[in-house]
Amino acid sequence: MVSTFGPEGPAKCSGLDVVRYDADSLHTEFGARFHLVESATELHQTPFGTTQQFVYCYCTLETA
């Protein structure tokens, strides 16, 4: 299970540039041996009253 900023997430976090992913592009980062089982997006409410989009990917390693 991996989570990161989604495609509509912020361009910066704590002043640092971030990379935003959708489920397919995040899955690609892990390579062909991983199988994308499920993905989801979430709009997270921050303590500062803003929302940030996250994407979650659940992948398994192909063993055969």
Backbone as XML, in Angstrom:
<?xml version="1.0"?>
<chain id="A" units="angstrom">
  <residue number="1" name="MET">
    <atom name="N" x="0.862" y="-1.162" z="0.000"/>
    <atom name="CA" x="0.000" y="0.000" z="0.000"/>
    <atom name="C" x="0.906" y="1.221" z="0.000"/>
  </residue>
  <residue number="2" name="VAL">
    <atom name="N" x="0.652" y="2.094" z="-0.961"/>
    <atom name="CA" x="1.421" y="3.333" z="-1.088"/>
    <atom name="C" x="0.435" y="4.472" z="-1.313"/>
  </residue>
  <residue number="3" name="SER">
    <atom name="N" x="0.718" y="5.605" z="-0.712"/>
    <atom name="CA" x="-0.112" y="6.781" z="-0.898"/>
    <atom name="C" x="0.775" y="7.984" z="-1.187"/>
  </residue>
  <residue number="4" name="THR">
    <atom name="N" x="0.279" y="8.860" z="-2.048"/>
    <atom name="CA" x="0.995" y="10.084" z="-2.378"/>
    <atom name="C" x="-0.016" y="11.120" z="-2.865"/>
  </residue>
  <residue number="5" name="PHE">
    <atom name="N" x="0.454" y="12.293" z="-3.197"/>
    <atom name="CA" x="-0.441" y="13.325" z="-3.707"/>
    <atom name="C" x="-1.031" y="12.898" z="-5.047"/>
  </residue>
  <residue number="6" name="GLY">
    <atom name="N" x="-2.335" y="13.105" z="-5.200"/>
    <atom name="CA" x="-3.029" y="12.799" z="-6.445"/>
    <atom name="C" x="-2.800" y="13.885" z="-7.480"/>
  </residue>
  <residue number="7" name="PRO">
    <atom name="N" x="-3.329" y="13.681" z="-8.691"/>
    <atom name="CA" x="-3.104" y="14.639" z="-9.777"/>
    <atom name="C" x="-3.658" y="16.031" z="-9.501"/>
  </residue>
  <residue number="8" name="GLU">
    <atom name="N" x="-4.621" y="16.137" z="-8.617"/>
    <atom name="CA" x="-5.174" y="17.444" z="-8.257"/>
    <atom name="C" x="-4.641" y="17.923" z="-6.903"/>
  </residue>
  <residue number="9" name="GLY">
    <atom name="N" x="-3.603" y="17.250" z="-6.402"/>
    <atom name="CA" x="-2.993" y="17.639" z="-5.133"/>
    <atom name="C" x="-2.176" y="18.914" z="-5.274"/>
  </residue>
  <residue number="10" name="PRO">
    <atom name="N" x="-1.595" y="19.363" z="-4.178"/>
    <atom name="CA" x="-0.832" y="20.610" z="-4.214"/>
    <atom name="C" x="0.461" y="20.459" z="-5.012"/>
  </residue>
  <residue number="11" name="ALA">
    <atom name="N" x="0.942" y="21.566" z="-5.559"/>
    <atom name="CA" x="2.219" y="21.575" z="-6.278"/>
    <atom name="C" x="3.393" y="21.636" z="-5.314"/>
  </residue>
  <residue number="12" name="LYS">
    <atom name="N" x="3.123" y="22.119" z="-4.104"/>
    <atom name="CA" x="4.166" y="22.219" z="-3.072"/>
    <atom name="C" x="3.609" y="21.739" z="-1.746"/>
  </residue>
  <residue number="13" name="CYS">
    <atom name="N" x="4.493" y="21.212" z="-0.899"/>
    <atom name="CA" x="4.136" y="20.821" z="0.464"/>
    <atom name="C" x="5.267" y="21.258" z="1.376"/>
  </residue>
  <residue number="14" name="SER">
    <atom name="N" x="4.942" y="22.031" z="2.378"/>
    <atom name="CA" x="5.954" y="22.586" z="3.292"/>
    <atom name="C" x="7.046" y="23.319" z="2.518"/>
  </residue>
  <residue number="15" name="GLY">
    <atom name="N" x="6.657" y="23.998" z="1.430"/>
    <atom name="CA" x="7.603" y="24.782" z="0.649"/>
    <atom name="C" x="8.411" y="23.990" z="-0.363"/>
  </residue>
  <residue number="16" name="LEU">
    <atom name="N" x="8.215" y="22.663" z="-0.419"/>
    <atom name="CA" x="8.975" y="21.823" z="-1.339"/>
    <atom name="C" x="8.109" y="21.399" z="-2.515"/>
  </residue>
  <residue number="17" name="ASP">
    <atom name="N" x="8.709" y="21.338" z="-3.717"/>
    <atom name="CA" x="7.997" y="20.839" z="-4.884"/>
    <atom name="C" x="7.659" y="19.371" z="-4.675"/>
  </residue>
  <residue number="18" name="VAL">
    <atom name="N" x="6.494" y="18.946" z="-5.134"/>
    <atom name="CA" x="6.086" y="17.546" z="-5.020"/>
    <atom name="C" x="5.805" y="16.989" z="-6.416"/>
  </residue>
  <residue number="19" name="VAL">
    <atom name="N" x="5.777" y="15.668" z="-6.502"/>
    <atom name="CA" x="5.367" y="14.978" z="-7.715"/>
    <atom name="C" x="3.978" y="14.425" z="-7.448"/>
  </residue>
  <residue number="20" name="ARG">
    <atom name="N" x="3.057" y="14.650" z="-8.369"/>
    <atom name="CA" x="1.681" y="14.174" z="-8.223"/>
    <atom name="C" x="1.459" y="13.001" z="-9.177"/>
  </residue>
  <residue number="21" name="TYR">
    <atom name="N" x="0.683" y="12.029" z="-8.726"/>
    <atom name="CA" x="0.462" y="10.811" z="-9.502"/>
    <atom name="C" x="-1.016" y="10.473" z="-9.572"/>
  </residue>
  <residue number="22" name="ASP">
    <atom name="N" x="-1.425" y="9.835" z="-10.669"/>
    <atom name="CA" x="-2.683" y="9.111" z="-10.680"/>
    <atom name="C" x="-2.324" y="7.643" z="-10.432"/>
  </residue>
  <residue number="23" name="ALA">
    <atom name="N" x="-3.320" y="6.774" z="-10.319"/>
    <atom name="CA" x="-3.040" y="5.372" z="-9.974"/>
    <atom name="C" x="-2.137" y="4.704" z="-11.011"/>
  </residue>
  <residue number="24" name="ASP">
    <atom name="N" x="-2.380" y="4.954" z="-12.291"/>
    <atom name="CA" x="-1.572" y="4.304" z="-13.329"/>
    <atom name="C" x="-0.123" y="4.764" z="-13.308"/>
  </residue>
  <residue number="25" name="SER">
    <atom name="N" x="0.100" y="6.056" z="-13.161"/>
    <atom name="CA" x="1.484" y="6.541" z="-13.166"/>
    <atom name="C" x="2.229" y="6.122" z="-11.903"/>
  </residue>
  <residue number="26" name="LEU">
    <atom name="N" x="1.546" y="6.039" z="-10.772"/>
    <atom name="CA" x="2.205" y="5.564" z="-9.558"/>
    <atom name="C" x="2.542" y="4.082" z="-9.694"/>
  </residue>
  <residue number="27" name="HIS">
    <atom name="N" x="1.615" y="3.297" z="-10.222"/>
    <atom name="CA" x="1.863" y="1.872" z="-10.426"/>
    <atom name="C" x="3.056" y="1.653" z="-11.353"/>
  </residue>
  <residue number="28" name="THR">
    <atom name="N" x="3.204" y="2.462" z="-12.385"/>
    <atom name="CA" x="4.314" y="2.351" z="-13.328"/>
    <atom name="C" x="5.664" y="2.512" z="-12.634"/>
  </residue>
  <residue number="29" name="GLU">
    <atom name="N" x="5.721" y="3.326" z="-11.601"/>
    <atom name="CA" x="6.976" y="3.542" z="-10.869"/>
    <atom name="C" x="7.516" y="2.253" z="-10.242"/>
  </residue>
  <residue number="30" name="PHE">
    <atom name="N" x="6.642" y="1.292" z="-9.983"/>
    <atom name="CA" x="7.060" y="0.052" z="-9.322"/>
    <atom name="C" x="7.482" y="-1.032" z="-10.305"/>
  </residue>
  <residue number="31" name="GLY">
    <atom name="N" x="7.152" y="-0.905" z="-11.555"/>
    <atom name="CA" x="7.593" y="-1.859" z="-12.561"/>
    <atom name="C" x="6.592" y="-2.962" z="-12.836"/>
  </residue>
  <residue number="32" name="ALA">
    <atom name="N" x="6.892" y="-3.731" z="-13.882"/>
    <atom name="CA" x="5.982" y="-4.747" z="-14.397"/>
    <atom name="C" x="5.758" y="-5.915" z="-13.443"/>
  </residue>
  <residue number="33" name="ARG">
    <atom name="N" x="6.638" y="-6.143" z="-12.492"/>
    <atom name="CA" x="6.474" y="-7.277" z="-11.568"/>
    <atom name="C" x="5.369" y="-7.036" z="-10.545"/>
  </residue>
  <residue number="34" name="PHE">
    <atom name="N" x="4.884" y="-5.819" z="-10.449"/>
    <atom name="CA" x="3.822" y="-5.504" z="-9.495"/>
    <atom name="C" x="2.480" y="-5.426" z="-10.205"/>
  </residue>
  <residue number="35" name="HIS">
    <atom name="N" x="1.467" y="-5.962" z="-9.561"/>
    <atom name="CA" x="0.103" y="-5.969" z="-10.083"/>
    <atom name="C" x="-0.734" y="-4.994" z="-9.245"/>
  </residue>
  <residue number="36" name="LEU">
    <atom name="N" x="-1.372" y="-4.043" z="-9.912"/>
    <atom name="CA" x="-2.245" y="-3.094" z="-9.226"/>
    <atom name="C" x="-3.554" y="-3.798" z="-8.886"/>
  </residue>
  <residue number="37" name="VAL">
    <atom name="N" x="-3.811" y="-3.996" z="-7.600"/>
    <atom name="CA" x="-5.006" y="-4.687" z="-7.136"/>
    <atom name="C" x="-6.173" y="-3.718" z="-7.007"/>
  </residue>
  <residue number="38" name="GLU">
    <atom name="N" x="-5.912" y="-2.569" z="-6.401"/>
    <atom name="CA" x="-6.973" y="-1.602" z="-6.141"/>
    <atom name="C" x="-6.356" y="-0.226" z="-5.951"/>
  </residue>
  <residue number="39" name="SER">
    <atom name="N" x="-7.129" y="0.797" z="-6.285"/>
    <atom name="CA" x="-6.685" y="2.170" z="-6.033"/>
    <atom name="C" x="-7.878" y="3.002" z="-5.598"/>
  </residue>
  <residue number="40" name="ALA">
    <atom name="N" x="-7.576" y="4.099" z="-4.932"/>
    <atom name="CA" x="-8.627" y="5.006" z="-4.460"/>
    <atom name="C" x="-8.035" y="6.405" z="-4.346"/>
  </residue>
  <residue number="41" name="THR">
    <atom name="N" x="-8.905" y="7.395" z="-4.426"/>
    <atom name="CA" x="-8.485" y="8.772" z="-4.171"/>
    <atom name="C" x="-9.259" y="9.296" z="-2.967"/>
  </residue>
  <residue number="42" name="GLU">
    <atom name="N" x="-8.661" y="10.267" z="-2.313"/>
    <atom name="CA" x="-9.268" y="10.855" z="-1.118"/>
    <atom name="C" x="-9.009" y="12.353" z="-1.126"/>
  </residue>
  <residue number="43" name="LEU">
    <atom name="N" x="-9.981" y="13.116" z="-0.708"/>
    <atom name="CA" x="-9.786" y="14.541" z="-0.459"/>
    <atom name="C" x="-9.597" y="14.708" z="1.038"/>
  </residue>
  <residue number="44" name="HIS">
    <atom name="N" x="-8.392" y="15.065" z="1.429"/>
    <atom name="CA" x="-8.013" y="15.193" z="2.838"/>
    <atom name="C" x="-8.165" y="16.647" z="3.276"/>
  </residue>
  <residue number="45" name="GLN">
    <atom name="N" x="-8.887" y="16.862" z="4.367"/>
    <atom name="CA" x="-9.016" y="18.199" z="4.956"/>
    <atom name="C" x="-7.824" y="18.444" z="5.876"/>
  </residue>
  <residue number="46" name="THR">
    <atom name="N" x="-7.069" y="19.501" z="5.607"/>
    <atom name="CA" x="-5.915" y="19.822" z="6.442"/>
    <atom name="C" x="-6.364" y="20.635" z="7.662"/>
  </residue>
  <residue number="47" name="PRO">
    <atom name="N" x="-5.521" y="20.720" z="8.677"/>
    <atom name="CA" x="-5.847" y="21.556" z="9.841"/>
    <atom name="C" x="-5.974" y="23.047" z="9.489"/>
  </residue>
  <residue number="48" name="PHE">
    <atom name="N" x="-5.482" y="23.421" z="8.305"/>
    <atom name="CA" x="-5.513" y="24.817" z="7.883"/>
    <atom name="C" x="-6.764" y="25.145" z="7.065"/>
  </residue>
  <residue number="49" name="GLY">
    <atom name="N" x="-7.671" y="24.165" z="6.917"/>
    <atom name="CA" x="-8.918" y="24.405" z="6.219"/>
    <atom name="C" x="-8.860" y="24.229" z="4.711"/>
  </residue>
  <residue number="50" name="THR">
    <atom name="N" x="-7.776" y="23.681" z="4.205"/>
    <atom name="CA" x="-7.674" y="23.409" z="2.770"/>
    <atom name="C" x="-7.863" y="21.915" z="2.533"/>
  </residue>
  <residue number="51" name="THR">
    <atom name="N" x="-8.041" y="21.547" z="1.275"/>
    <atom name="CA" x="-8.134" y="20.136" z="0.929"/>
    <atom name="C" x="-6.962" y="19.756" z="0.035"/>
  </residue>
  <residue number="52" name="GLN">
    <atom name="N" x="-6.505" y="18.528" z="0.184"/>
    <atom name="CA" x="-5.424" y="17.993" z="-0.634"/>
    <atom name="C" x="-5.855" y="16.618" z="-1.135"/>
  </residue>
  <residue number="53" name="GLN">
    <atom name="N" x="-5.677" y="16.383" z="-2.428"/>
    <atom name="CA" x="-6.043" y="15.095" z="-2.992"/>
    <atom name="C" x="-4.890" y="14.099" z="-2.823"/>
  </residue>
  <residue number="54" name="PHE">
    <atom name="N" x="-5.231" y="12.893" z="-2.378"/>
    <atom name="CA" x="-4.278" y="11.798" z="-2.266"/>
    <atom name="C" x="-4.751" y="10.640" z="-3.121"/>
  </residue>
  <residue number="55" name="VAL">
    <atom name="N" x="-3.805" y="9.847" z="-3.594"/>
    <atom name="CA" x="-4.121" y="8.607" z="-4.302"/>
    <atom name="C" x="-3.476" y="7.463" z="-3.523"/>
  </residue>
  <residue number="56" name="TYR">
    <atom name="N" x="-4.207" y="6.374" z="-3.394"/>
    <atom name="CA" x="-3.737" y="5.167" z="-2.704"/>
    <atom name="C" x="-3.694" y="4.027" z="-3.701"/>
  </residue>
  <residue number="57" name="CYS">
    <atom name="N" x="-2.621" y="3.262" z="-3.688"/>
    <atom name="CA" x="-2.504" y="2.091" z="-4.551"/>
    <atom name="C" x="-2.107" y="0.884" z="-3.718"/>
  </residue>
  <residue number="58" name="TYR">
    <atom name="N" x="-2.850" y="-0.199" z="-3.916"/>
    <atom name="CA" x="-2.532" y="-1.474" z="-3.290"/>
    <atom name="C" x="-2.034" y="-2.393" z="-4.391"/>
  </residue>
  <residue number="59" name="CYS">
    <atom name="N" x="-0.767" y="-2.790" z="-4.309"/>
    <atom name="CA" x="-0.136" y="-3.618" z="-5.326"/>
    <atom name="C" x="0.406" y="-4.887" z="-4.689"/>
  </residue>
  <residue number="60" name="THR">
    <atom name="N" x="0.463" y="-5.953" z="-5.496"/>
    <atom name="CA" x="1.098" y="-7.196" z="-5.060"/>
    <atom name="C" x="2.238" y="-7.518" z="-6.011"/>
  </residue>
  <residue number="61" name="LEU">
    <atom name="N" x="3.216" y="-8.222" z="-5.492"/>
    <atom name="CA" x="4.377" y="-8.643" z="-6.279"/>
    <atom name="C" x="4.056" y="-9.961" z="-6.961"/>
  </residue>
  <residue number="62" name="GLU">
    <atom name="N" x="4.228" y="-10.003" z="-8.277"/>
    <atom name="CA" x="4.027" y="-11.239" z="-9.026"/>
    <atom name="C" x="5.193" y="-12.174" z="-8.705"/>
  </residue>
  <residue number="63" name="THR">
    <atom name="N" x="4.895" y="-13.390" z="-8.319"/>
    <atom name="CA" x="5.953" y="-14.329" z="-7.909"/>
    <atom name="C" x="6.278" y="-15.363" z="-8.975"/>
  </residue>
  <residue number="64" name="ALA">
    <atom name="N" x="5.455" y="-15.486" z="-9.986"/>
    <atom name="CA" x="5.721" y="-16.509" z="-11.003"/>
    <atom name="C" x="6.242" y="-15.896" z="-12.278"/>
  </residue>
</chain>
